[in-house]
């Protein structure tokens, strides 16, 4: 797969699994078919990392200084190996140096040489947890970690040296320790003194490195399969959870609407029954008789009948409003509201304020067109009520998550192909 395609697919996966950034960077490294085994030397500043690398390579490639100089990834290719001298563990935490150290340790390395100077005594509070992580990673990814104890020549008392090494071994019993002295090796090489070379421990370290290098091809196959399997399973689990939630939300949305419509129809049925005495046909409908000027301030039969119709209408509206309140359908959407707060209600928007005749009641409640209008308009305001809008937003968000995880799985399949 081309790098551009890898990066594009990785970006989609990263959107869904941001915590997998390091794993995706590692996969990108593993995806390079010409990648040579990479050995990363990591440890605290002034613990002899660069000097050790120079002895292993046999050339003074990496800078050796009393002041901190390794603030970048110093890389050197030698005899089909890539050697990395990473910034010290005491580099600026959270800064560029720390980022480079993490990149070297987790993204680029096939083998880690963890360097600790015995003159510093036991592992400190930063080194010990990191070695626990590396041991876990050995079990998980099969990438090897070698623990190298440097500067043994700077602890002249053999008893003290033995005690320090024993203490470190007790701290990390899961690792084999490799004590070395780069200084002795350099002196032995320059003076052709085999005893110094032998006592330097470099030969044993080189043998351990050769053994670890031999395991790299199989470890890469294992690690690549592991990362794909882990991410595939994680994405599948996340997708299944979101799909299940989406199904539940959609079912809730359906059930709420079904319940609203059903209860509204029951309410309208009750209203029709309650209105029957008022809607009964009469020989003479006084409500239709207009008031004359002379009767403006008198209580007439027409006024009484219209008042009776209005009371019946009000009772019907109270029943409907009670139903709407139960479902949170009360106020109008913001865009429909007026400056008169008292009329910013769904009931007034749909029903108006009053009726004048029995015919008005019939048109609103008993005729099919009128009833259909009530159901349609009340359903509209139900759908734009705050709870329903929030539910729609939640469904939209979960749908977006489903889409994201689906696309990430597809991208992962492309990377595996």
N, C-alpha and C positions, 0 to 999 in steps of 0.2 A: 504494500500500500504506500502511496506517495505521502510525503510529510504533510503536504497541504491537506490531503484527505484525512490523515490521522488527526491533525490539529482541529479540523472542523468537527470530526466525530467526537473527539475528546472534549471539545467545548460544550457540546450538547450533553454529554455525560456529566460534566462538571456542574452544569446548571442544576442537575438533579441530585448530584452527590458532591457538594463542594468540599466535604471532608476527605475526598479521595484524590485531591490534587497531587499529592506525593505519589500515590499509586499510579496515577495516569502518567506522571512524568517518568516513573520507572518503566511503565509499559512502553513508552516512547523509546526509551533507551534499549529495552529488550527487542524492540521492533527492528532495530538496525542490524541487519544480517552480518555486517562486517565488523560489528562491535568486538573489540579485543577485551580480554579479561581486565577489569579495572580494580586496582588495589588502592584503597584509601587509607592513609595514615591519619589518625585523629587522636587528639589528646590535648592536655592543657599547655599553655605557653611555657616555653623554657624546659620542657620535659624531654628534649632531644629528638623530636620527630624528624626534623630536616636532616640532622646528622645521620640518623638511622637510615633514612632513605638513600642518602649518598653512598653509604656502605653497602646497602643491598644492591644498588645499581652498579656500583663500582666507579662512579664518576661524581665529581662535585657539581651536581646540577642544582640542588636546592640550597638556598642561602642559609648559612649558619651564623647567627648573631645573638648577642646577649640582649638586644632589644627586640621588641615584637615587630616582626616584618611580614609574616605570612597573614595578610589580610585579604587574600584572594585565593582562588583555586589554582595552585601551581601544578601544572600538568606536564608530564614527560612520558614519552613513549620509548620503550626500550625492550628489545628482544620479545616482540609480540605481546607486550604487556603495557598497560596504561597505569602510571603511578600518579596518585593525587596527594598533594600535601595540603590539607584543609586548614582554614583558620582555627586557632585554638578554641577549646571549649569555653575559655574565659573571654572570648571575643564579645563585642557589644551585643548583648542579648536584645533581640528584636530588631537589630539593625542589619545592614548589608552583610557584615561578616558572619553573623549568626545564620542568615539565610543561605550563604554559600556553604557553611559547614553542614547545614541540614541537607542541602542539595547533594553534597559529596557523600554524606553518610547514607542517605536513604534512596536517592535517585540514581546515582551513578555507580556506586560501588558494587562489586561482586564479592570482594573480600575486604574485611575491615581489620586493620592493624591498630588495636587500641594501645596507646603508649602511655605508660605511667612511670615516672622516675622514682626509684626506690628511696632516694635521699629525702623524698617528701613524706615518707612513711605510708600509712594506710590510704586507701581510696577515700576521697572526700565526699561531701554531700552532693556534689554535682556528678562525679564520676560513677559512683556506685549505682544510682538509679538508671543511668544511661546503659551501664553494662547489663542490668536486669532486662532492659528493653531489647538490647542486642541479643541476649540469650533467648528471649522469647521469639525474636525474629529468626534466629537460627532454626528453632523448632518449626516455625511457620513457613519460612521461605526457603530454608536450606542454605541461605547465604552464610558463609563461614566468618567467624570473628576470632582473631588471634590476639591474646592479651600479652603484650610485650613489656617487660619490666626493664627499663633502661637505666644507664648510668650506675650500674652495679659497682664499677671501679671507684666510685666516689663515696662508697661506704666501706672503708678499709677493715673495719672490725667484722670478721666473718660471723661471729655470734649475733651481732646486731642485724647483719644482712639476713641471716637465716630467720631471725624473729620477724623481721619486716615481711619477708616473703611468706612465711607461715600465716601471719595475720591477714595478709591480702588473700591468701588461698582460702582462709576461713570466711572471708567476706564474699568470695565468689567461688564456692566449691565446684560449680558446674563448668569452670574453665580450667584448661591446662595453662600454667604460667610459663613464659619463655623469658628467662633473665638474660640480658645481653649487655655488652659494652661496646659501643661503636668506637670508642677511643682505643681500646685494646686491639680491636680488629684493625684499625688504621695503623697503629704502631706495629703490629705483627706483620701486616702486609708490606709496609715500607721497609721494615728491617728483616723481612723474610724469617720471622720467628713463628714457627708452627704452634708452639705452646701458647703463645698469646692469642693467635687466631683461634685455637681450640677453646681456650678459656673465655673468649669473647661471646660465645653462644650464637654467633651469626650463622654458623653452619647449620645448627639445629633449627634456627628460625627459617633458613632457606628451605630446609627439608619440609618443615611444616607448611611453608608457603607452596611448595611444589605439590604436596598432597592436597591442599585446598584448591589450587588451580585446576588439578585434575577433576575436581568435583563440579567445577563451574558450568560446563555444558549441560549436565543433567539438572543441576540446580536451577539454571535459567528456564529449562523446559517446565520444571515443577512450579517455579514461581509465576511464570506467565499463565499457566493453566489455573493456578490458585487465584491470581488476581481476577482473571475473567470469571471464574466460578463465584468468587465472593461478591463481585459487583453485580453479576447476573442475578444471584439469589437475593441480594439486597434490593435491587430494582424491582424484581418480581414481587417480593414481599410488600414493598411500598406501593407498587401498582395495584396489587390485590386489595390492600387496605383502602386505598383511595377509591377503587371501583366499588368496593363494598359500601363505603360511606356515601358515595354518589348514588348508589342504588337505594340506600336507606333514605337519603334526602329527597330523592325523586318520588319515592313511595310516600314519604311524609307530605310532600307537596300535593300529590294526587289525593291522598286521604283527606287532607285539610279542605281541599276544594270540593271533594265529594261530600264531605260532612257539611260544609257551608251551604252548598246547593240543596242538599236534602233537608237541612233544618230550615232553610229559607222557604222551601216549598211547603213544609209542614206549617210554618208560621202563616204563610199566605192562605193555606187551606183553612186554618183556624179563623183568620180574619174574614174570609168569605162566609163562614158559618155564622160568625158573630154579627155580620152585616145583614143577614137575611131579614130580620124584622124591619130594619131600616129601608131595605131595598124592595120590600114587598110592594107589588102594584097597588095603586089606589085609584078610586074613581076621580078624585080631585086632588091634585098635588099642590098643596098650598105653597110649597117652596118655589114653584114656578111663577107665582103671582108677584109681580114687582111692587115695591112700595111706592105709594103716591106721595106727593109733597105734603098732603094733609096728614099722612100717617108717619111722617119722618121720625117723630119723637114718640110714637105710640107703639105699644107691644101688639103686633098683629099676628095672625095665624101663620103668615108667610115667614115672619121673623122667627117665630118659635120653631117652625119646621126646619128652617135653614140652620138654626142653632143646634137642633137635634142631629141633623146631618153632619154638622161640623164636629159635634161631640163624638159621633160614631167614627168619623174620619180620624180624629185625634187618638181614640182608643186603638184604632188600627195602626196608626203611626207609632204609638208607644210599644205595641207588640213587635213591630218590625225593628224599631230602634233597640229594643232589648236584645233581639237576635244579633244585630250588628255589633252592639257593645261586647257581647260574649266573644266575638271574633276579632275584636280590636279595630272595627271599621267605624270610625266616628268622624274625625276631622278630615278636611279636604287636603289633597296634596298641596305643597307650598305654592306651586305655580298657578293653582286655581283659587287661592285665597284672596279675599278682599280686605279692605281696611276695616270693615264691620265684622268684628270677630264673632258676633252672635249668629251670623248666617253662614259661617265657614264650616258647615256640617254636611255630611253625606245625605242625611235625611232631607234637608231643605233643597240640596242640589237635585235630588231625584224626585221628591214628592211635592215640592213647593210648600206653600204655607196653609192654603185653605181650599175648600171646594164649595160650590154653590148649590149643586143639585144631586139628586140620586143618579142621574145619568152620568155625572162626573165620576161618582163612586163606581158605577158599573164599568165604565171605560177603563178605570185604573185597576180595579181588582178582579172583576169577574169575566171580562172579555179576554180572549186569548192574546190578542195583540198587546193589551195593556199589561197582562201578567208577564208576557215574554219580555216586554221592555223593563219591567221591574227586575226580573231575574238577570237580564243582561247588564243593566246599569249597576245594580248592587254588586254583581260579580266583578265588574270592572273596578269598582272602588275597593273591593276585597283584595284584588290583585295588586293594587297600588298602595295598600296599607303598609305601615312600617314593618310589621313582622313578615309579611309576604315579600316585601322588597329585600329585607335582610336575608330571607331564605333563598331567594333567587340569586343574590350576591354570593351566598355561601355555595350554592350549586355551581355557579360560574367559576368560583375559585377552585373548587374541587375538580371540576372538569378540566381546568387549566393544568392542575397537577397531574391528572390522568394523562393528558396530552404530553406533558413534559416527560413523565416516566416512560411512556410508550416510545417517544422519540429517542430517549436515552437508550432504551433496550435495543431499538433498531440500530442506533449508532454503535452500540457495543457489538452487535452481530457483525457489522461491517468491519470492525477492528479484528474480530476473531477470524474472519474469512481469509 
